[in-house]
Amino acid sequence: MIYNRERAVAYAKEWAYRRNPAYFDFSDLGGDCTNFASQCLYAGSGVMNYTPLYGWFYISTNNRTPSWTGVNELYRFLVSNRGAGPQGRVVPLLGIENGDIIQLRFGNGTRFDHSPVVVDRGLGTPDTILVAAHSNDSDCRELSSYRYRELRPIHIYNVGEA
């Protein structure tokens, strides 16, 4: 199946400053950025992966996979998924497209901390790429405005069927 980038971006723009009541708001439990990114990915893919523990799905606050809300867990799911749901790979920043995810690492460790959604790839440079995100709610925010140590552009290249 083809990932519908327009739907993913439209969802990001609609909900960047609000919360969809169909999903729990994790802002007070470590942040809502990856929950929001997952919602955008679902809007563009229309397919969840119901594999217990290692899949990617949200049914309720207590019935979801770690990859739905965890930055590093979402990365692992996207790059290793060969089943249902979105499938991604790390690409150079110039390879990013609208509806993709760019994960950011702020600290000194190896874990990444934030999962903004690309709403306008611009020229593929940090000054021209615009993202939407939750936690620090934003839409059309320049990627370069974040003080990150490392970025991880994840391009969604396919959607596996359920």
Backbone as JSON Lines, residues from 0, in Angstrom:
{"i":0,"aa":"M","n":[0.83,-1.18,0.0],"ca":[0.0,0.0,0.0],"c":[0.88,1.25,0.0]}
{"i":1,"aa":"I","n":[0.33,2.32,-0.47],"ca":[1.06,3.57,-0.54],"c":[0.73,4.44,0.67]}
{"i":2,"aa":"Y","n":[1.74,5.03,1.26],"ca":[1.58,5.95,2.38],"c":[0.99,7.26,1.84]}
{"i":3,"aa":"N","n":[-0.12,7.7,2.42],"ca":[-0.78,8.91,1.97],"c":[-0.23,10.11,2.75]}
{"i":4,"aa":"R","n":[0.78,10.73,2.18],"ca":[1.48,11.85,2.83],"c":[0.57,13.05,3.06]}
{"i":5,"aa":"E","n":[-0.34,13.28,2.12],"ca":[-1.26,14.43,2.25],"c":[-2.16,14.25,3.48]}
{"i":6,"aa":"R","n":[-2.64,13.03,3.71],"ca":[-3.48,12.78,4.89],"c":[-2.69,12.93,6.19]}
{"i":7,"aa":"A","n":[-1.46,12.44,6.18],"ca":[-0.61,12.56,7.37],"c":[-0.37,14.03,7.71]}
{"i":8,"aa":"V","n":[-0.05,14.83,6.71],"ca":[0.22,16.26,6.94],"c":[-1.06,16.99,7.34]}
{"i":9,"aa":"A","n":[-2.17,16.67,6.69],"ca":[-3.45,17.31,7.05],"c":[-3.8,17.01,8.51]}
{"i":10,"aa":"Y","n":[-3.58,15.77,8.93],"ca":[-3.85,15.4,10.33],"c":[-2.93,16.21,11.25]}
{"i":11,"aa":"A","n":[-1.65,16.29,10.91],"ca":[-0.69,17.02,11.74],"c":[-1.12,18.48,11.9]}
{"i":12,"aa":"K","n":[-1.54,19.09,10.83],"ca":[-1.96,20.49,10.87],"c":[-3.25,20.67,11.67]}
{"i":13,"aa":"E","n":[-4.17,19.72,11.52],"ca":[-5.44,19.82,12.25],"c":[-5.26,19.71,13.75]}
{"i":14,"aa":"W","n":[-4.34,18.82,14.19],"ca":[-4.23,18.5,15.61],"c":[-2.95,19.01,16.27]}
{"i":15,"aa":"A","n":[-2.16,19.83,15.6],"ca":[-0.9,20.3,16.17],"c":[-1.09,21.05,17.49]}
{"i":16,"aa":"Y","n":[-2.13,21.84,17.6],"ca":[-2.36,22.64,18.81],"c":[-3.53,22.15,19.65]}
{"i":17,"aa":"R","n":[-4.06,20.99,19.28],"ca":[-5.18,20.41,20.02],"c":[-4.9,18.92,20.24]}
{"i":18,"aa":"R","n":[-5.78,18.27,20.99],"ca":[-5.67,16.84,21.22],"c":[-6.9,16.16,20.67]}
{"i":19,"aa":"N","n":[-6.68,15.11,19.88],"ca":[-7.78,14.31,19.37],"c":[-8.33,13.5,20.54]}
{"i":20,"aa":"P","n":[-9.62,13.65,20.86],"ca":[-10.18,12.94,22.03],"c":[-10.18,11.42,21.88]}
{"i":21,"aa":"A","n":[-9.91,10.91,20.7],"ca":[-9.85,9.45,20.51],"c":[-8.57,8.86,21.11]}
{"i":22,"aa":"Y","n":[-7.62,9.71,21.48],"ca":[-6.33,9.26,22.01],"c":[-6.05,9.95,23.34]}
{"i":23,"aa":"F","n":[-5.42,9.23,24.25],"ca":[-5.01,9.8,25.52],"c":[-3.9,10.82,25.28]}
{"i":24,"aa":"D","n":[-3.85,11.85,26.09],"ca":[-2.81,12.87,26.04],"c":[-1.71,12.48,27.03]}
{"i":25,"aa":"F","n":[-0.54,12.12,26.53],"ca":[0.56,11.66,27.36],"c":[1.49,12.8,27.8]}
{"i":26,"aa":"S","n":[1.05,14.04,27.64],"ca":[1.9,15.19,27.95],"c":[2.46,15.15,29.38]}
{"i":27,"aa":"D","n":[1.66,14.71,30.34],"ca":[2.11,14.67,31.73],"c":[2.77,13.35,32.1]}
{"i":28,"aa":"L","n":[2.95,12.47,31.13],"ca":[3.57,11.16,31.38],"c":[4.81,10.98,30.51]}
{"i":29,"aa":"G","n":[5.6,12.02,30.36],"ca":[6.83,11.91,29.58],"c":[6.77,12.6,28.23]}
{"i":30,"aa":"G","n":[5.61,13.05,27.82],"ca":[5.48,13.77,26.56],"c":[4.53,13.09,25.6]}
{"i":31,"aa":"D","n":[4.0,13.88,24.7],"ca":[2.99,13.4,23.75],"c":[3.5,13.38,22.3]}
{"i":32,"aa":"C","n":[4.78,13.66,22.09],"ca":[5.27,13.84,20.72],"c":[5.16,12.57,19.87]}
{"i":33,"aa":"T","n":[5.52,11.43,20.41],"ca":[5.48,10.22,19.6],"c":[4.06,9.69,19.46]}
{"i":34,"aa":"N","n":[3.22,9.91,20.46],"ca":[1.8,9.61,20.32],"c":[1.23,10.4,19.14]}
{"i":35,"aa":"F","n":[1.55,11.69,19.07],"ca":[1.1,12.54,17.98],"c":[1.69,12.06,16.63]}
{"i":36,"aa":"A","n":[2.98,11.75,16.61],"ca":[3.61,11.26,15.38],"c":[2.94,9.97,14.92]}
{"i":37,"aa":"S","n":[2.63,9.07,15.86],"ca":[1.95,7.82,15.51],"c":[0.56,8.08,14.94]}
{"i":38,"aa":"Q","n":[-0.15,9.03,15.53],"ca":[-1.47,9.38,15.0],"c":[-1.36,9.87,13.55]}
{"i":39,"aa":"C","n":[-0.35,10.69,13.28],"ca":[-0.13,11.18,11.91],"c":[0.22,10.03,10.97]}
{"i":40,"aa":"L","n":[1.1,9.14,11.43],"ca":[1.45,7.97,10.62],"c":[0.23,7.11,10.33]}
{"i":41,"aa":"Y","n":[-0.62,6.95,11.34],"ca":[-1.83,6.16,11.14],"c":[-2.78,6.85,10.17]}
{"i":42,"aa":"A","n":[-2.88,8.17,10.25],"ca":[-3.73,8.91,9.31],"c":[-3.25,8.7,7.87]}
{"i":43,"aa":"G","n":[-1.95,8.57,7.68],"ca":[-1.4,8.37,6.35],"c":[-1.34,6.93,5.89]}
{"i":44,"aa":"S","n":[-1.39,5.99,6.85],"ca":[-1.26,4.58,6.47],"c":[-2.59,3.83,6.58]}
{"i":45,"aa":"G","n":[-3.39,4.14,7.6],"ca":[-4.66,3.47,7.8],"c":[-4.54,2.04,8.27]}
{"i":46,"aa":"V","n":[-3.33,1.64,8.67],"ca":[-3.1,0.25,9.09],"c":[-2.27,0.24,10.37]}
{"i":47,"aa":"M","n":[-2.76,-0.49,11.37],"ca":[-1.98,-0.73,12.58],"c":[-1.43,-2.15,12.53]}
{"i":48,"aa":"N","n":[-0.41,-2.39,13.33],"ca":[0.19,-3.72,13.44],"c":[-0.12,-4.23,14.85]}
{"i":49,"aa":"Y","n":[-1.0,-5.23,14.94],"ca":[-1.49,-5.7,16.23],"c":[-0.62,-6.81,16.84]}
{"i":50,"aa":"T","n":[0.62,-6.92,16.43],"ca":[1.54,-7.87,17.04],"c":[1.79,-7.43,18.49]}
{"i":51,"aa":"P","n":[1.47,-8.31,19.47],"ca":[1.68,-7.91,20.87],"c":[3.13,-7.5,21.13]}
{"i":52,"aa":"L","n":[3.31,-6.48,21.92],"ca":[4.59,-5.94,22.38],"c":[5.42,-5.29,21.27]}
{"i":53,"aa":"Y","n":[5.65,-5.99,20.15],"ca":[6.57,-5.47,19.13],"c":[5.87,-4.86,17.93]}
{"i":54,"aa":"G","n":[4.56,-4.84,17.92],"ca":[3.82,-4.23,16.82],"c":[3.71,-2.73,17.02]}
{"i":55,"aa":"W","n":[2.66,-2.16,16.45],"ca":[2.44,-0.71,16.54],"c":[0.94,-0.49,16.47]}
{"i":56,"aa":"F","n":[0.33,-0.28,17.67],"ca":[-1.11,-0.05,17.69],"c":[-1.51,0.72,18.94]}
{"i":57,"aa":"Y","n":[-2.69,1.31,18.86],"ca":[-3.32,2.0,19.99],"c":[-4.79,1.62,19.98]}
{"i":58,"aa":"I","n":[-5.23,0.99,21.06],"ca":[-6.64,0.71,21.27],"c":[-7.15,1.59,22.41]}
{"i":59,"aa":"S","n":[-6.33,1.7,23.47],"ca":[-6.67,2.54,24.61],"c":[-5.36,2.88,25.34]}
{"i":60,"aa":"T","n":[-5.48,3.7,26.36],"ca":[-4.31,4.09,27.14],"c":[-3.53,2.88,27.63]}
{"i":61,"aa":"N","n":[-4.24,1.86,28.08],"ca":[-3.58,0.69,28.64],"c":[-3.48,-0.48,27.67]}
{"i":62,"aa":"N","n":[-3.93,-0.28,26.45],"ca":[-3.85,-1.34,25.44],"c":[-3.23,-0.75,24.17]}
{"i":63,"aa":"R","n":[-1.91,-0.64,24.21],"ca":[-1.13,-0.06,23.12],"c":[0.28,-0.65,23.19]}
{"i":64,"aa":"T","n":[1.01,-0.49,22.14],"ca":[2.39,-0.96,22.15],"c":[3.33,0.17,22.56]}
{"i":65,"aa":"P","n":[4.5,-0.17,23.08],"ca":[5.49,0.86,23.42],"c":[5.88,1.72,22.21]}
{"i":66,"aa":"S","n":[5.82,1.13,21.02],"ca":[6.2,1.87,19.81],"c":[5.22,2.99,19.47]}
{"i":67,"aa":"W","n":[4.01,2.94,19.99],"ca":[3.04,4.0,19.7],"c":[3.44,5.31,20.37]}
{"i":68,"aa":"T","n":[4.04,5.22,21.56],"ca":[4.33,6.43,22.33],"c":[5.81,6.65,22.64]}
{"i":69,"aa":"G","n":[6.66,5.67,22.4],"ca":[8.08,5.8,22.72],"c":[8.92,6.18,21.5]}
{"i":70,"aa":"V","n":[9.76,7.18,21.65],"ca":[10.58,7.67,20.53],"c":[11.43,6.55,19.96]}
{"i":71,"aa":"N","n":[12.24,5.91,20.79],"ca":[13.16,4.9,20.3],"c":[12.45,3.62,19.89]}
{"i":72,"aa":"E","n":[11.35,3.32,20.55],"ca":[10.56,2.15,20.19],"c":[9.88,2.33,18.83]}
{"i":73,"aa":"L","n":[9.42,3.56,18.54],"ca":[8.85,3.83,17.22],"c":[9.9,3.66,16.14]}
{"i":74,"aa":"Y","n":[11.09,4.16,16.38],"ca":[12.19,3.97,15.43],"c":[12.42,2.49,15.14]}
{"i":75,"aa":"R","n":[12.57,1.7,16.21],"ca":[12.82,0.26,16.03],"c":[11.7,-0.39,15.23]}
{"i":76,"aa":"F","n":[10.44,-0.03,15.54],"ca":[9.33,-0.62,14.79],"c":[9.42,-0.24,13.32]}
{"i":77,"aa":"L","n":[9.55,1.03,13.02],"ca":[9.51,1.49,11.63],"c":[10.61,0.86,10.78]}
{"i":78,"aa":"V","n":[11.84,0.79,11.3],"ca":[12.95,0.3,10.48],"c":[13.02,-1.22,10.41]}
{"i":79,"aa":"S","n":[12.32,-1.92,11.32],"ca":[12.36,-3.38,11.28],"c":[11.04,-4.0,10.78]}
{"i":80,"aa":"N","n":[9.99,-3.2,10.67],"ca":[8.69,-3.74,10.3],"c":[8.67,-4.27,8.87]}
{"i":81,"aa":"R","n":[8.27,-5.52,8.74],"ca":[8.07,-6.13,7.42],"c":[6.65,-6.67,7.3]}
{"i":82,"aa":"G","n":[5.82,-6.29,8.29],"ca":[4.43,-6.73,8.32],"c":[3.49,-5.57,8.1]}
{"i":83,"aa":"A","n":[2.36,-5.61,8.78],"ca":[1.33,-4.57,8.64],"c":[1.82,-3.25,9.21]}
{"i":84,"aa":"G","n":[1.37,-2.16,8.61],"ca":[1.67,-0.83,9.11],"c":[2.81,-0.15,8.37]}
{"i":85,"aa":"P","n":[3.13,1.07,8.8],"ca":[4.16,1.85,8.11],"c":[5.55,1.2,8.23]}
{"i":86,"aa":"Q","n":[6.32,1.36,7.19],"ca":[7.68,0.84,7.14],"c":[8.6,1.99,6.76]}
{"i":87,"aa":"G","n":[9.7,2.13,7.51],"ca":[10.58,3.27,7.29],"c":[12.04,2.89,7.24]}
{"i":88,"aa":"R","n":[12.84,3.84,6.81],"ca":[14.29,3.68,6.81],"c":[14.92,5.04,7.04]}
{"i":89,"aa":"V","n":[16.07,5.03,7.67],"ca":[16.82,6.26,7.9],"c":[17.42,6.7,6.57]}
{"i":90,"aa":"V","n":[17.26,7.99,6.26],"ca":[17.76,8.56,5.01],"c":[18.52,9.84,5.33]}
{"i":91,"aa":"P","n":[19.32,10.32,4.38],"ca":[19.92,11.65,4.57],"c":[18.8,12.68,4.64]}
{"i":92,"aa":"L","n":[19.06,13.79,5.27],"ca":[18.04,14.82,5.44],"c":[17.42,15.24,4.1]}
{"i":93,"aa":"L","n":[18.23,15.26,3.05],"ca":[17.71,15.63,1.72],"c":[16.7,14.62,1.19]}
{"i":94,"aa":"G","n":[16.66,13.41,1.75],"ca":[15.74,12.37,1.3],"c":[14.41,12.38,2.0]}
{"i":95,"aa":"I","n":[14.21,13.33,2.88],"ca":[12.98,13.38,3.66],"c":[11.83,13.94,2.82]}
{"i":96,"aa":"E","n":[10.61,13.49,3.11],"ca":[9.42,13.98,2.41],"c":[8.36,14.39,3.42]}
{"i":97,"aa":"N","n":[7.37,15.12,2.96],"ca":[6.25,15.48,3.83],"c":[5.62,14.22,4.4]}
{"i":98,"aa":"G","n":[5.26,14.27,5.68],"ca":[4.65,13.12,6.34],"c":[5.66,12.19,6.98]}
{"i":99,"aa":"D","n":[6.95,12.41,6.75],"ca":[7.99,11.6,7.39],"c":[8.24,12.12,8.81]}
{"i":100,"aa":"I","n":[9.08,11.4,9.54],"ca":[9.41,11.73,10.93],"c":[10.9,12.08,10.99]}
{"i":101,"aa":"I","n":[11.23,13.1,11.74],"ca":[12.64,13.4,12.01],"c":[12.82,13.37,13.52]}
{"i":102,"aa":"Q","n":[13.48,12.34,14.01],"ca":[13.68,12.23,15.45],"c":[14.93,13.01,15.86]}
{"i":103,"aa":"L","n":[14.85,13.62,17.05],"ca":[15.92,14.48,17.55],"c":[16.47,13.95,18.86]}
{"i":104,"aa":"R","n":[17.78,14.05,19.0],"ca":[18.44,13.7,20.26],"c":[18.96,15.01,20.86]}
{"i":105,"aa":"F","n":[18.55,15.3,22.09],"ca":[18.95,16.54,22.74],"c":[20.12,16.35,23.71]}
{"i":106,"aa":"G","n":[20.16,15.21,24.37],"ca":[21.16,14.98,25.42],"c":[22.43,14.33,24.92]}
{"i":107,"aa":"N","n":[23.26,13.93,25.89],"ca":[24.55,13.32,25.59],"c":[24.47,11.83,25.35]}
{"i":108,"aa":"G","n":[23.39,11.2,25.73],"ca":[23.27,9.75,25.61],"c":[23.01,9.31,24.17]}
{"i":109,"aa":"T","n":[22.58,8.08,24.03],"ca":[22.3,7.52,22.71],"c":[20.81,7.52,22.37]}
{"i":110,"aa":"R","n":[19.97,7.75,23.38],"ca":[18.52,7.72,23.15],"c":[18.05,9.04,22.54]}
{"i":111,"aa":"F","n":[17.14,8.92,21.59],"ca":[16.54,10.09,20.98],"c":[15.35,10.54,21.82]}
{"i":112,"aa":"D","n":[14.97,11.82,21.7],"ca":[14.04,12.43,22.64],"c":[12.75,12.98,22.04]}
{"i":113,"aa":"H","n":[12.68,13.18,20.74],"ca":[11.56,13.91,20.16],"c":[11.27,13.38,18.76]}
{"i":114,"aa":"S","n":[9.98,13.39,18.37],"ca":[9.55,12.84,17.07],"c":[8.66,13.81,16.3]}
{"i":115,"aa":"P","n":[9.19,14.93,15.81],"ca":[8.37,15.83,14.99],"c":[8.02,15.21,13.64]}
{"i":116,"aa":"V","n":[6.92,15.69,13.07],"ca":[6.41,15.23,11.78],"c":[6.69,16.32,10.74]}
{"i":117,"aa":"V","n":[7.22,15.93,9.6],"ca":[7.52,16.9,8.53],"c":[6.22,17.32,7.85]}
{"i":118,"aa":"V","n":[5.94,18.62,7.88],"ca":[4.75,19.14,7.2],"c":[5.11,19.89,5.91]}
{"i":119,"aa":"D","n":[6.38,20.27,5.79],"ca":[6.87,20.9,4.55],"c":[8.36,20.65,4.47]}
{"i":120,"aa":"R","n":[8.77,19.85,3.5],"ca":[10.18,19.47,3.39],"c":[11.06,20.61,2.89]}
{"i":121,"aa":"G","n":[10.45,21.67,2.35],"ca":[11.23,22.79,1.87],"c":[12.3,22.34,0.91]}
{"i":122,"aa":"L","n":[13.53,22.8,1.13],"ca":[14.67,22.41,0.3],"c":[15.46,21.26,0.91]}
{"i":123,"aa":"G","n":[14.91,20.67,1.97],"ca":[15.58,19.53,2.61],"c":[16.72,19.93,3.53]}
{"i":124,"aa":"T","n":[16.73,21.17,3.99],"ca":[17.75,21.65,4.92],"c":[17.07,22.06,6.23]}
{"i":125,"aa":"P","n":[17.81,22.06,7.35],"ca":[17.18,22.4,8.63],"c":[16.48,23.76,8.65]}
{"i":126,"aa":"D","n":[16.98,24.71,7.88],"ca":[16.36,26.03,7.85],"c":[15.07,26.07,7.03]}
{"i":127,"aa":"T","n":[14.87,25.08,6.17],"ca":[13.68,25.11,5.3],"c":[12.68,24.01,5.61]}
{"i":128,"aa":"I","n":[13.07,22.99,6.36],"ca":[12.13,21.92,6.75],"c":[11.25,22.44,7.88]}
{"i":129,"aa":"L","n":[9.93,22.3,7.72],"ca":[8.97,22.7,8.74],"c":[8.32,21.47,9.33]}
{"i":130,"aa":"V","n":[8.16,21.47,10.65],"ca":[7.61,20.31,11.34],"c":[6.44,20.71,12.25]}
{"i":131,"aa":"A","n":[5.64,19.71,12.59],"ca":[4.58,19.84,13.59],"c":[4.9,18.86,14.71]}
{"i":132,"aa":"A","n":[4.52,19.22,15.94],"ca":[4.83,18.34,17.06],"c":[3.92,18.65,18.25]}
{"i":133,"aa":"H","n":[3.83,17.66,19.13],"ca":[3.21,17.86,20.44],"c":[4.31,17.9,21.48]}
{"i":134,"aa":"S","n":[3.93,18.11,22.71],"ca":[4.76,18.34,23.89],"c":[5.04,19.83,23.95]}
{"i":135,"aa":"N","n":[5.88,20.36,23.1],"ca":[5.94,21.8,22.85],"c":[5.17,21.98,21.55]}
{"i":136,"aa":"D","n":[3.86,22.16,21.66],"ca":[2.99,22.15,20.48],"c":[3.47,23.16,19.44]}
{"i":137,"aa":"S","n":[3.52,22.69,18.2],"ca":[3.96,23.56,17.11],"c":[3.46,23.04,15.78]}
{"i":138,"aa":"D","n":[3.39,23.95,14.83],"ca":[3.07,23.64,13.44],"c":[3.9,24.59,12.6]}
{"i":139,"aa":"C","n":[4.45,24.09,11.53],"ca":[5.31,24.88,10.64],"c":[6.49,25.49,11.39]}
{"i":140,"aa":"R","n":[7.04,24.73,12.32],"ca":[8.23,25.16,13.06],"c":[9.48,24.75,12.28]}
{"i":141,"aa":"E","n":[10.41,25.67,12.13],"ca":[11.66,25.34,11.43],"c":[12.44,24.3,12.24]}
{"i":142,"aa":"L","n":[12.91,23.28,11.56],"ca":[13.7,22.25,12.22],"c":[14.92,22.86,12.9]}
{"i":143,"aa":"S","n":[15.5,23.86,12.28],"ca":[16.71,24.5,12.83],"c":[16.44,25.23,14.15]}
{"i":144,"aa":"S","n":[15.18,25.46,14.52],"ca":[14.87,26.16,15.77],"c":[15.05,25.27,17.0]}
{"i":145,"aa":"Y","n":[15.18,23.96,16.79],"ca":[15.44,23.04,17.9],"c":[16.95,23.03,18.18]}
{"i":146,"aa":"R","n":[17.3,22.89,19.44],"ca":[18.71,22.77,19.82],"c":[19.03,21.29,20.01]}
{"i":147,"aa":"Y","n":[19.23,20.59,18.92],"ca":[19.48,19.15,18.96],"c":[20.97,18.86,18.76]}
{"i":148,"aa":"R","n":[21.36,17.69,19.25],"ca":[22.74,17.22,19.05],"c":[22.84,16.32,17.82]}
{"i":149,"aa":"E","n":[21.72,15.62,17.54],"ca":[21.72,14.68,16.41],"c":[20.29,14.56,15.91]}
{"i":150,"aa":"L","n":[20.15,14.32,14.62],"ca":[18.83,14.06,14.07],"c":[18.83,12.74,13.33]}
{"i":151,"aa":"R","n":[17.64,12.15,13.25],"ca":[17.46,10.85,12.61],"c":[16.25,10.94,11.69]}
{"i":152,"aa":"P","n":[16.45,11.28,10.4],"ca":[15.33,11.37,9.45],"c":[14.83,9.97,9.07]}
{"i":153,"aa":"I","n":[13.55,9.72,9.28],"ca":[12.96,8.41,8.95],"c":[11.95,8.61,7.82]}
{"i":154,"aa":"H","n":[12.28,8.05,6.69],"ca":[11.42,8.13,5.51],"c":[10.47,6.92,5.49]}
{"i":155,"aa":"I","n":[9.18,7.19,5.38],"ca":[8.19,6.12,5.27],"c":[8.1,5.74,3.78]}
{"i":156,"aa":"Y","n":[8.51,4.51,3.47],"ca":[8.59,4.1,2.07],"c":[7.51,3.11,1.66]}
{"i":157,"aa":"N","n":[6.78,2.57,2.65],"ca":[5.78,1.55,2.31],"c":[4.81,1.4,3.49]}
{"i":158,"aa":"V","n":[3.67,0.82,3.2],"ca":[2.73,0.43,4.24],"c":[2.37,-1.02,3.99]}
{"i":159,"aa":"G","n":[2.71,-1.89,4.95],"ca":[2.35,-3.29,4.86],"c":[0.87,-3.46,5.15]}
{"i":160,"aa":"E","n":[0.24,-4.36,4.42],"ca":[-1.19,-4.58,4.6],"c":[-1.49,-5.49,5.78]}
{"i":161,"aa":"A","n":[-2.64,-5.27,6.37],"ca":[-3.05,-6.06,7.53],"c":[-3.42,-7.47,7.11]}
